Amino acid sequence: MLDYCKEVLTKVSFDQMLFGKELRKAIRWLKGDELLLFRQWCLDTFGHRYREIIVASFAAVMMK
């Protein structure tokens, strides 16, 4: 599932709104260690472009 989420985000990274939507969907699907790995991958791969969206999307989940 982690690889699938990475693939989807890579394909939609051209559009900010679509990226945010798919990121939030992926966050709901992933659990535990996969979620932590996914967060780091997102920041490493798309942090230069979508850092605010990534941080905000993960903040809601990490607080729970």
mmJSON file of the N, C-alpha and C atoms, coordinates in Angstrom:
{"data_MODEL":{"atom_site":{
"group_PDB":["ATOM","ATOM","ATOM","ATOM","ATOM","ATOM","ATOM","ATOM","ATOM","ATOM","ATOM","ATOM","ATOM","ATOM","ATOM","ATOM","ATOM","ATOM","ATOM","ATOM","ATOM","ATOM","ATOM","ATOM","ATOM","ATOM","ATOM","ATOM","ATOM","ATOM","ATOM","ATOM","ATOM","ATOM","ATOM","ATOM","ATOM","ATOM","ATOM","ATOM","ATOM","ATOM","ATOM","ATOM","ATOM","ATOM","ATOM","ATOM","ATOM","ATOM","ATOM","ATOM","ATOM","ATOM","ATOM","ATOM","ATOM","ATOM","ATOM","ATOM","ATOM","ATOM","ATOM","ATOM","ATOM","ATOM","ATOM","ATOM","ATOM","ATOM","ATOM","ATOM","ATOM","ATOM","ATOM","ATOM","ATOM","ATOM","ATOM","ATOM","ATOM","ATOM","ATOM","ATOM","ATOM","ATOM","ATOM","ATOM","ATOM","ATOM","ATOM","ATOM","ATOM","ATOM","ATOM","ATOM","ATOM","ATOM","ATOM","ATOM","ATOM","ATOM","ATOM","ATOM","ATOM","ATOM","ATOM","ATOM","ATOM","ATOM","ATOM","ATOM","ATOM","ATOM","ATOM","ATOM","ATOM","ATOM","ATOM","ATOM","ATOM","ATOM","ATOM","ATOM","ATOM","ATOM","ATOM","ATOM","ATOM","ATOM","ATOM","ATOM","ATOM","ATOM","ATOM","ATOM","ATOM","ATOM","ATOM","ATOM","ATOM","ATOM","ATOM","ATOM","ATOM","ATOM","ATOM","ATOM","ATOM","ATOM","ATOM","ATOM","ATOM","ATOM","ATOM","ATOM","ATOM","ATOM","ATOM","ATOM","ATOM","ATOM","ATOM","ATOM","ATOM","ATOM","ATOM","ATOM","ATOM","ATOM","ATOM","ATOM","ATOM","ATOM","ATOM","ATOM","ATOM","ATOM","ATOM","ATOM","ATOM","ATOM","ATOM","ATOM","ATOM","ATOM","ATOM","ATOM","ATOM","ATOM","ATOM","ATOM"],
"id":[1,2,3,4,5,6,7,8,9,10,11,12,13,14,15,16,17,18,19,20,21,22,23,24,25,26,27,28,29,30,31,32,33,34,35,36,37,38,39,40,41,42,43,44,45,46,47,48,49,50,51,52,53,54,55,56,57,58,59,60,61,62,63,64,65,66,67,68,69,70,71,72,73,74,75,76,77,78,79,80,81,82,83,84,85,86,87,88,89,90,91,92,93,94,95,96,97,98,99,100,101,102,103,104,105,106,107,108,109,110,111,112,113,114,115,116,117,118,119,120,121,122,123,124,125,126,127,128,129,130,131,132,133,134,135,136,137,138,139,140,141,142,143,144,145,146,147,148,149,150,151,152,153,154,155,156,157,158,159,160,161,162,163,164,165,166,167,168,169,170,171,172,173,174,175,176,177,178,179,180,181,182,183,184,185,186,187,188,189,190,191,192],
"type_symbol":["N","C","C","N","C","C","N","C","C","N","C","C","N","C","C","N","C","C","N","C","C","N","C","C","N","C","C","N","C","C","N","C","C","N","C","C","N","C","C","N","C","C","N","C","C","N","C","C","N","C","C","N","C","C","N","C","C","N","C","C","N","C","C","N","C","C","N","C","C","N","C","C","N","C","C","N","C","C","N","C","C","N","C","C","N","C","C","N","C","C","N","C","C","N","C","C","N","C","C","N","C","C","N","C","C","N","C","C","N","C","C","N","C","C","N","C","C","N","C","C","N","C","C","N","C","C","N","C","C","N","C","C","N","C","C","N","C","C","N","C","C","N","C","C","N","C","C","N","C","C","N","C","C","N","C","C","N","C","C","N","C","C","N","C","C","N","C","C","N","C","C","N","C","C","N","C","C","N","C","C","N","C","C","N","C","C","N","C","C","N","C","C"],
"label_atom_id":["N","CA","C","N","CA","C","N","CA","C","N","CA","C","N","CA","C","N","CA","C","N","CA","C","N","CA","C","N","CA","C","N","CA","C","N","CA","C","N","CA","C","N","CA","C","N","CA","C","N","CA","C","N","CA","C","N","CA","C","N","CA","C","N","CA","C","N","CA","C","N","CA","C","N","CA","C","N","CA","C","N","CA","C","N","CA","C","N","CA","C","N","CA","C","N","CA","C","N","CA","C","N","CA","C","N","CA","C","N","CA","C","N","CA","C","N","CA","C","N","CA","C","N","CA","C","N","CA","C","N","CA","C","N","CA","C","N","CA","C","N","CA","C","N","CA","C","N","CA","C","N","CA","C","N","CA","C","N","CA","C","N","CA","C","N","CA","C","N","CA","C","N","CA","C","N","CA","C","N","CA","C","N","CA","C","N","CA","C","N","CA","C","N","CA","C","N","CA","C","N","CA","C","N","CA","C","N","CA","C","N","CA","C","N","CA","C","N","CA","C","N","CA","C"],
"label_alt_id":[null,null,null,null,null,null,null,null,null,null,null,null,null,null,null,null,null,null,null,null,null,null,null,null,null,null,null,null,null,null,null,null,null,null,null,null,null,null,null,null,null,null,null,null,null,null,null,null,null,null,null,null,null,null,null,null,null,null,null,null,null,null,null,null,null,null,null,null,null,null,null,null,null,null,null,null,null,null,null,null,null,null,null,null,null,null,null,null,null,null,null,null,null,null,null,null,null,null,null,null,null,null,null,null,null,null,null,null,null,null,null,null,null,null,null,null,null,null,null,null,null,null,null,null,null,null,null,null,null,null,null,null,null,null,null,null,null,null,null,null,null,null,null,null,null,null,null,null,null,null,null,null,null,null,null,null,null,null,null,null,null,null,null,null,null,null,null,null,null,null,null,null,null,null,null,null,null,null,null,null,null,null,null,null,null,null,null,null,null,null,null,null],
"label_comp_id":["MET","MET","MET","LEU","LEU","LEU","ASP","ASP","ASP","TYR","TYR","TYR","CYS","CYS","CYS","LYS","LYS","LYS","GLU","GLU","GLU","VAL","VAL","VAL","LEU","LEU","LEU","THR","THR","THR","LYS","LYS","LYS","VAL","VAL","VAL","SER","SER","SER","PHE","PHE","PHE","ASP","ASP","ASP","GLN","GLN","GLN","MET","MET","MET","LEU","LEU","LEU","PHE","PHE","PHE","GLY","GLY","GLY","LYS","LYS","LYS","GLU","GLU","GLU","LEU","LEU","LEU","ARG","ARG","ARG","LYS","LYS","LYS","ALA","ALA","ALA","ILE","ILE","ILE","ARG","ARG","ARG","TRP","TRP","TRP","LEU","LEU","LEU","LYS","LYS","LYS","GLY","GLY","GLY","ASP","ASP","ASP","GLU","GLU","GLU","LEU","LEU","LEU","LEU","LEU","LEU","LEU","LEU","LEU","PHE","PHE","PHE","ARG","ARG","ARG","GLN","GLN","GLN","TRP","TRP","TRP","CYS","CYS","CYS","LEU","LEU","LEU","ASP","ASP","ASP","THR","THR","THR","PHE","PHE","PHE","GLY","GLY","GLY","HIS","HIS","HIS","ARG","ARG","ARG","TYR","TYR","TYR","ARG","ARG","ARG","GLU","GLU","GLU","ILE","ILE","ILE","ILE","ILE","ILE","VAL","VAL","VAL","ALA","ALA","ALA","SER","SER","SER","PHE","PHE","PHE","ALA","ALA","ALA","ALA","ALA","ALA","VAL","VAL","VAL","MET","MET","MET","MET","MET","MET","LYS","LYS","LYS"],
"label_asym_id":["A","A","A","A","A","A","A","A","A","A","A","A","A","A","A","A","A","A","A","A","A","A","A","A","A","A","A","A","A","A","A","A","A","A","A","A","A","A","A","A","A","A","A","A","A","A","A","A","A","A","A","A","A","A","A","A","A","A","A","A","A","A","A","A","A","A","A","A","A","A","A","A","A","A","A","A","A","A","A","A","A","A","A","A","A","A","A","A","A","A","A","A","A","A","A","A","A","A","A","A","A","A","A","A","A","A","A","A","A","A","A","A","A","A","A","A","A","A","A","A","A","A","A","A","A","A","A","A","A","A","A","A","A","A","A","A","A","A","A","A","A","A","A","A","A","A","A","A","A","A","A","A","A","A","A","A","A","A","A","A","A","A","A","A","A","A","A","A","A","A","A","A","A","A","A","A","A","A","A","A","A","A","A","A","A","A","A","A","A","A","A","A"],
"label_entity_id":["1","1","1","1","1","1","1","1","1","1","1","1","1","1","1","1","1","1","1","1","1","1","1","1","1","1","1","1","1","1","1","1","1","1","1","1","1","1","1","1","1","1","1","1","1","1","1","1","1","1","1","1","1","1","1","1","1","1","1","1","1","1","1","1","1","1","1","1","1","1","1","1","1","1","1","1","1","1","1","1","1","1","1","1","1","1","1","1","1","1","1","1","1","1","1","1","1","1","1","1","1","1","1","1","1","1","1","1","1","1","1","1","1","1","1","1","1","1","1","1","1","1","1","1","1","1","1","1","1","1","1","1","1","1","1","1","1","1","1","1","1","1","1","1","1","1","1","1","1","1","1","1","1","1","1","1","1","1","1","1","1","1","1","1","1","1","1","1","1","1","1","1","1","1","1","1","1","1","1","1","1","1","1","1","1","1","1","1","1","1","1","1"],
"label_seq_id":[1,1,1,2,2,2,3,3,3,4,4,4,5,5,5,6,6,6,7,7,7,8,8,8,9,9,9,10,10,10,11,11,11,12,12,12,13,13,13,14,14,14,15,15,15,16,16,16,17,17,17,18,18,18,19,19,19,20,20,20,21,21,21,22,22,22,23,23,23,24,24,24,25,25,25,26,26,26,27,27,27,28,28,28,29,29,29,30,30,30,31,31,31,32,32,32,33,33,33,34,34,34,35,35,35,36,36,36,37,37,37,38,38,38,39,39,39,40,40,40,41,41,41,42,42,42,43,43,43,44,44,44,45,45,45,46,46,46,47,47,47,48,48,48,49,49,49,50,50,50,51,51,51,52,52,52,53,53,53,54,54,54,55,55,55,56,56,56,57,57,57,58,58,58,59,59,59,60,60,60,61,61,61,62,62,62,63,63,63,64,64,64],
"pdbx_PDB_ins_code":[null,null,null,null,null,null,null,null,null,null,null,null,null,null,null,null,null,null,null,null,null,null,null,null,null,null,null,null,null,null,null,null,null,null,null,null,null,null,null,null,null,null,null,null,null,null,null,null,null,null,null,null,null,null,null,null,null,null,null,null,null,null,null,null,null,null,null,null,null,null,null,null,null,null,null,null,null,null,null,null,null,null,null,null,null,null,null,null,null,null,null,null,null,null,null,null,null,null,null,null,null,null,null,null,null,null,null,null,null,null,null,null,null,null,null,null,null,null,null,null,null,null,null,null,null,null,null,null,null,null,null,null,null,null,null,null,null,null,null,null,null,null,null,null,null,null,null,null,null,null,null,null,null,null,null,null,null,null,null,null,null,null,null,null,null,null,null,null,null,null,null,null,null,null,null,null,null,null,null,null,null,null,null,null,null,null,null,null,null,null,null,null],
"Cartn_x":[0.826,0.0,0.871,1.981,2.883,3.39,3.804,4.302,3.215,2.0,0.879,0.635,0.661,0.446,1.534,2.766,3.87,3.659,3.237,3.008,1.908,0.825,-0.285,0.156,0.832,1.276,2.233,3.092,4.022,3.256,2.208,1.434,0.584,0.16,-0.706,0.043,1.34,2.117,2.107,1.563,1.479,0.402,-0.551,-1.691,-1.769,-1.726,-1.693,-2.938,-4.113,-5.349,-5.477,-5.157,-5.216,-4.176,-2.997,-1.948,-2.442,-3.026,-3.53,-4.621,-5.511,-6.605,-6.068,-5.166,-4.606,-3.707,-3.031,-2.204,-3.072,-4.15,-5.049,-5.664,-5.989,-6.534,-5.493,-4.267,-3.194,-2.945,-3.006,-2.782,-3.844,-5.073,-6.134,-5.882,-5.287,-5.055,-3.888,-2.832,-1.606,-1.646,-0.963,-0.936,0.486,0.777,2.019,3.285,4.202,5.513,5.419,4.448,4.277,3.952,3.156,2.775,3.992,4.846,6.056,7.009,7.167,8.012,7.441,6.145,5.472,5.641,5.522,5.695,7.092,8.093,9.465,9.689,9.151,9.284,8.628,7.454,6.749,7.58,8.131,8.943,10.207,10.842,12.057,11.769,10.667,10.361,9.645,8.685,7.856,7.927,8.779,8.871,9.23,10.009,10.403,9.216,8.193,7.051,5.776,5.537,4.272,4.467,5.506,5.824,4.646,3.997,2.896,1.741,1.41,0.321,0.678,1.908,2.354,2.327,2.906,2.967,1.562,0.701,-0.666,-1.451,-1.279,-2.014,-1.6,-0.325,0.156,-0.064,-0.156,-0.329,-1.61,-2.669,-3.955,-3.869,-3.141,-3.044,-2.071,-0.965,0.061,-0.412,-1.395,-1.9,-2.826,-3.368,-4.31,-3.611],
"Cartn_y":[-1.194,0.0,1.26,1.2,2.347,2.707,1.712,1.963,2.541,2.045,2.561,4.04,4.393,5.792,6.697,6.22,6.999,7.207,6.156,6.243,7.246,7.197,8.119,9.56,9.83,11.202,11.714,10.855,11.256,11.644,10.902,11.163,12.422,12.803,13.981,15.214,15.13,16.223,17.502,17.446,18.634,19.609,19.13,19.941,19.996,21.185,21.374,20.813,21.092,20.625,19.114,18.545,17.095,16.414,17.006,16.478,16.424,17.506,17.549,16.523,16.378,15.413,13.984,13.635,12.284,12.037,13.061,12.927,12.599,13.324,13.066,11.668,11.229,9.89,8.832,9.025,8.074,8.02,9.159,9.216,8.393,8.415,7.61,6.118,5.724,4.31,3.724,4.5,3.966,4.039,3.093,3.031,2.769,3.168,2.834,3.271,2.322,2.606,3.075,2.522,2.949,4.434,4.901,6.311,7.195,6.778,7.551,7.566,6.423,6.352,7.212,7.172,7.95,9.45,9.856,11.283,11.762,10.979,11.362,11.386,10.4,10.348,11.579,11.944,13.117,14.382,14.559,15.747,15.747,14.599,14.511,14.74,14.206,14.234,15.514,15.965,17.106,18.294,18.212,19.273,20.629,20.65,21.915,22.621,21.881,22.443,22.508,21.47,21.347,21.166,21.743,21.547,21.894,23.01,23.438,22.442,21.947,20.978,19.68,19.23,17.983,18.101,19.161,19.345,19.449,20.22,20.388,19.08,18.334,17.08,16.043,15.964,14.994,15.464,16.757,17.274,16.752,16.705,16.24,14.779,13.971,12.544,12.316,13.015,12.799,13.23,14.11,14.589,13.568,12.657,11.667,10.627],
"Cartn_z":[0.0,0.0,0.0,0.692,0.744,-0.647,-1.397,-2.754,-3.652,-3.477,-4.266,-3.947,-2.676,-2.276,-2.838,-2.832,-3.408,-4.903,-5.573,-7.018,-7.356,-6.605,-6.841,-6.624,-5.524,-5.244,-6.313,-6.782,-7.837,-9.1,-9.408,-10.63,-10.537,-9.335,-9.202,-8.699,-8.606,-8.026,-8.86,-10.054,-10.906,-10.434,-9.615,-9.201,-7.672,-7.119,-5.669,-4.982,-5.503,-4.858,-4.926,-6.071,-6.231,-5.347,-5.25,-4.384,-2.939,-2.467,-1.089,-0.843,-1.791,-1.664,-1.584,-2.476,-2.491,-1.281,-0.806,0.389,1.591,1.769,2.899,2.815,1.617,1.424,1.812,1.375,1.691,3.192,3.854,5.298,6.03,5.541,6.162,5.979,4.873,4.579,5.345,5.53,6.112,7.638,8.266,9.731,10.215,11.433,12.114,11.407,11.273,10.692,9.245,8.51,7.114,7.036,7.962,7.979,8.248,9.157,9.451,8.257,7.623,6.428,5.306,5.16,4.116,4.354,5.594,5.924,5.54,5.91,5.588,4.08,3.388,1.933,1.29,1.77,1.236,1.415,2.596,2.857,2.002,1.871,1.055,-0.427,-0.9,-2.332,-2.76,-1.959,-2.362,-1.403,-0.398,0.601,0.028,-1.013,-1.633,-2.27,-2.619,-3.336,-2.494,-1.685,-0.956,0.554,1.092,2.515,3.424,3.193,4.065,4.039,2.864,2.729,3.453,3.286,3.906,5.427,5.95,7.405,7.986,7.354,7.855,7.789,6.728,6.568,7.601,7.878,8.847,10.283,10.517,11.872,12.506,11.744,12.275,12.714,11.982,12.297,13.442,13.463,14.484,15.873,15.937,17.223,17.89,17.124,17.668,18.485],
"occupancy":[1.0,1.0,1.0,1.0,1.0,1.0,1.0,1.0,1.0,1.0,1.0,1.0,1.0,1.0,1.0,1.0,1.0,1.0,1.0,1.0,1.0,1.0,1.0,1.0,1.0,1.0,1.0,1.0,1.0,1.0,1.0,1.0,1.0,1.0,1.0,1.0,1.0,1.0,1.0,1.0,1.0,1.0,1.0,1.0,1.0,1.0,1.0,1.0,1.0,1.0,1.0,1.0,1.0,1.0,1.0,1.0,1.0,1.0,1.0,1.0,1.0,1.0,1.0,1.0,1.0,1.0,1.0,1.0,1.0,1.0,1.0,1.0,1.0,1.0,1.0,1.0,1.0,1.0,1.0,1.0,1.0,1.0,1.0,1.0,1.0,1.0,1.0,1.0,1.0,1.0,1.0,1.0,1.0,1.0,1.0,1.0,1.0,1.0,1.0,1.0,1.0,1.0,1.0,1.0,1.0,1.0,1.0,1.0,1.0,1.0,1.0,1.0,1.0,1.0,1.0,1.0,1.0,1.0,1.0,1.0,1.0,1.0,1.0,1.0,1.0,1.0,1.0,1.0,1.0,1.0,1.0,1.0,1.0,1.0,1.0,1.0,1.0,1.0,1.0,1.0,1.0,1.0,1.0,1.0,1.0,1.0,1.0,1.0,1.0,1.0,1.0,1.0,1.0,1.0,1.0,1.0,1.0,1.0,1.0,1.0,1.0,1.0,1.0,1.0,1.0,1.0,1.0,1.0,1.0,1.0,1.0,1.0,1.0,1.0,1.0,1.0,1.0,1.0,1.0,1.0,1.0,1.0,1.0,1.0,1.0,1.0,1.0,1.0,1.0,1.0,1.0,1.0],
"B_iso_or_equiv":[0.0,0.0,0.0,0.0,0.0,0.0,0.0,0.0,0.0,0.0,0.0,0.0,0.0,0.0,0.0,0.0,0.0,0.0,0.0,0.0,0.0,0.0,0.0,0.0,0.0,0.0,0.0,0.0,0.0,0.0,0.0,0.0,0.0,0.0,0.0,0.0,0.0,0.0,0.0,0.0,0.0,0.0,0.0,0.0,0.0,0.0,0.0,0.0,0.0,0.0,0.0,0.0,0.0,0.0,0.0,0.0,0.0,0.0,0.0,0.0,0.0,0.0,0.0,0.0,0.0,0.0,0.0,0.0,0.0,0.0,0.0,0.0,0.0,0.0,0.0,0.0,0.0,0.0,0.0,0.0,0.0,0.0,0.0,0.0,0.0,0.0,0.0,0.0,0.0,0.0,0.0,0.0,0.0,0.0,0.0,0.0,0.0,0.0,0.0,0.0,0.0,0.0,0.0,0.0,0.0,0.0,0.0,0.0,0.0,0.0,0.0,0.0,0.0,0.0,0.0,0.0,0.0,0.0,0.0,0.0,0.0,0.0,0.0,0.0,0.0,0.0,0.0,0.0,0.0,0.0,0.0,0.0,0.0,0.0,0.0,0.0,0.0,0.0,0.0,0.0,0.0,0.0,0.0,0.0,0.0,0.0,0.0,0.0,0.0,0.0,0.0,0.0,0.0,0.0,0.0,0.0,0.0,0.0,0.0,0.0,0.0,0.0,0.0,0.0,0.0,0.0,0.0,0.0,0.0,0.0,0.0,0.0,0.0,0.0,0.0,0.0,0.0,0.0,0.0,0.0,0.0,0.0,0.0,0.0,0.0,0.0,0.0,0.0,0.0,0.0,0.0,0.0],
"pdbx_formal_charge":[null,null,null,null,null,null,null,null,null,null,null,null,null,null,null,null,null,null,null,null,null,null,null,null,null,null,null,null,null,null,null,null,null,null,null,null,null,null,null,null,null,null,null,null,null,null,null,null,null,null,null,null,null,null,null,null,null,null,null,null,null,null,null,null,null,null,null,null,null,null,null,null,null,null,null,null,null,null,null,null,null,null,null,null,null,null,null,null,null,null,null,null,null,null,null,null,null,null,null,null,null,null,null,null,null,null,null,null,null,null,null,null,null,null,null,null,null,null,null,null,null,null,null,null,null,null,null,null,null,null,null,null,null,null,null,null,null,null,null,null,null,null,null,null,null,null,null,null,null,null,null,null,null,null,null,null,null,null,null,null,null,null,null,null,null,null,null,null,null,null,null,null,null,null,null,null,null,null,null,null,null,null,null,null,null,null,null,null,null,null,null,null],
"auth_seq_id":[1,1,1,2,2,2,3,3,3,4,4,4,5,5,5,6,6,6,7,7,7,8,8,8,9,9,9,10,10,10,11,11,11,12,12,12,13,13,13,14,14,14,15,15,15,16,16,16,17,17,17,18,18,18,19,19,19,20,20,20,21,21,21,22,22,22,23,23,23,24,24,24,25,25,25,26,26,26,27,27,27,28,28,28,29,29,29,30,30,30,31,31,31,32,32,32,33,33,33,34,34,34,35,35,35,36,36,36,37,37,37,38,38,38,39,39,39,40,40,40,41,41,41,42,42,42,43,43,43,44,44,44,45,45,45,46,46,46,47,47,47,48,48,48,49,49,49,50,50,50,51,51,51,52,52,52,53,53,53,54,54,54,55,55,55,56,56,56,57,57,57,58,58,58,59,59,59,60,60,60,61,61,61,62,62,62,63,63,63,64,64,64],
"auth_comp_id":["MET","MET","MET","LEU","LEU","LEU","ASP","ASP","ASP","TYR","TYR","TYR","CYS","CYS","CYS","LYS","LYS","LYS","GLU","GLU","GLU","VAL","VAL","VAL","LEU","LEU","LEU","THR","THR","THR","LYS","LYS","LYS","VAL","VAL","VAL","SER","SER","SER","PHE","PHE","PHE","ASP","ASP","ASP","GLN","GLN","GLN","MET","MET","MET","LEU","LEU","LEU","PHE","PHE","PHE","GLY","GLY","GLY","LYS","LYS","LYS","GLU","GLU","GLU","LEU","LEU","LEU","ARG","ARG","ARG","LYS","LYS","LYS","ALA","ALA","ALA","ILE","ILE","ILE","ARG","ARG","ARG","TRP","TRP","TRP","LEU","LEU","LEU","LYS","LYS","LYS","GLY","GLY","GLY","ASP","ASP","ASP","GLU","GLU","GLU","LEU","LEU","LEU","LEU","LEU","LEU","LEU","LEU","LEU","PHE","PHE","PHE","ARG","ARG","ARG","GLN","GLN","GLN","TRP","TRP","TRP","CYS","CYS","CYS","LEU","LEU","LEU","ASP","ASP","ASP","THR","THR","THR","PHE","PHE","PHE","GLY","GLY","GLY","HIS","HIS","HIS","ARG","ARG","ARG","TYR","TYR","TYR","ARG","ARG","ARG","GLU","GLU","GLU","ILE","ILE","ILE","ILE","ILE","ILE","VAL","VAL","VAL","ALA","ALA","ALA","SER","SER","SER","PHE","PHE","PHE","ALA","ALA","ALA","ALA","ALA","ALA","VAL","VAL","VAL","MET","MET","MET","MET","MET","MET","LYS","LYS","LYS"],
"auth_asym_id":["A","A","A","A","A","A","A","A","A","A","A","A","A","A","A","A","A","A","A","A","A","A","A","A","A","A","A","A","A","A","A","A","A","A","A","A","A","A","A","A","A","A","A","A","A","A","A","A","A","A","A","A","A","A","A","A","A","A","A","A","A","A","A","A","A","A","A","A","A","A","A","A","A","A","A","A","A","A","A","A","A","A","A","A","A","A","A","A","A","A","A","A","A","A","A","A","A","A","A","A","A","A","A","A","A","A","A","A","A","A","A","A","A","A","A","A","A","A","A","A","A","A","A","A","A","A","A","A","A","A","A","A","A","A","A","A","A","A","A","A","A","A","A","A","A","A","A","A","A","A","A","A","A","A","A","A","A","A","A","A","A","A","A","A","A","A","A","A","A","A","A","A","A","A","A","A","A","A","A","A","A","A","A","A","A","A","A","A","A","A","A","A"],
"auth_atom_id":["N","CA","C","N","CA","C","N","CA","C","N","CA","C","N","CA","C","N","CA","C","N","CA","C","N","CA","C","N","CA","C","N","CA","C","N","CA","C","N","CA","C","N","CA","C","N","CA","C","N","CA","C","N","CA","C","N","CA","C","N","CA","C","N","CA","C","N","CA","C","N","CA","C","N","CA","C","N","CA","C","N","CA","C","N","CA","C","N","CA","C","N","CA","C","N","CA","C","N","CA","C","N","CA","C","N","CA","C","N","CA","C","N","CA","C","N","CA","C","N","CA","C","N","CA","C","N","CA","C","N","CA","C","N","CA","C","N","CA","C","N","CA","C","N","CA","C","N","CA","C","N","CA","C","N","CA","C","N","CA","C","N","CA","C","N","CA","C","N","CA","C","N","CA","C","N","CA","C","N","CA","C","N","CA","C","N","CA","C","N","CA","C","N","CA","C","N","CA","C","N","CA","C","N","CA","C","N","CA","C","N","CA","C","N","CA","C","N","CA","C","N","CA","C"],
"pdbx_PDB_model_num":[1,1,1,1,1,1,1,1,1,1,1,1,1,1,1,1,1,1,1,1,1,1,1,1,1,1,1,1,1,1,1,1,1,1,1,1,1,1,1,1,1,1,1,1,1,1,1,1,1,1,1,1,1,1,1,1,1,1,1,1,1,1,1,1,1,1,1,1,1,1,1,1,1,1,1,1,1,1,1,1,1,1,1,1,1,1,1,1,1,1,1,1,1,1,1,1,1,1,1,1,1,1,1,1,1,1,1,1,1,1,1,1,1,1,1,1,1,1,1,1,1,1,1,1,1,1,1,1,1,1,1,1,1,1,1,1,1,1,1,1,1,1,1,1,1,1,1,1,1,1,1,1,1,1,1,1,1,1,1,1,1,1,1,1,1,1,1,1,1,1,1,1,1,1,1,1,1,1,1,1,1,1,1,1,1,1,1,1,1,1,1,1]
}}}
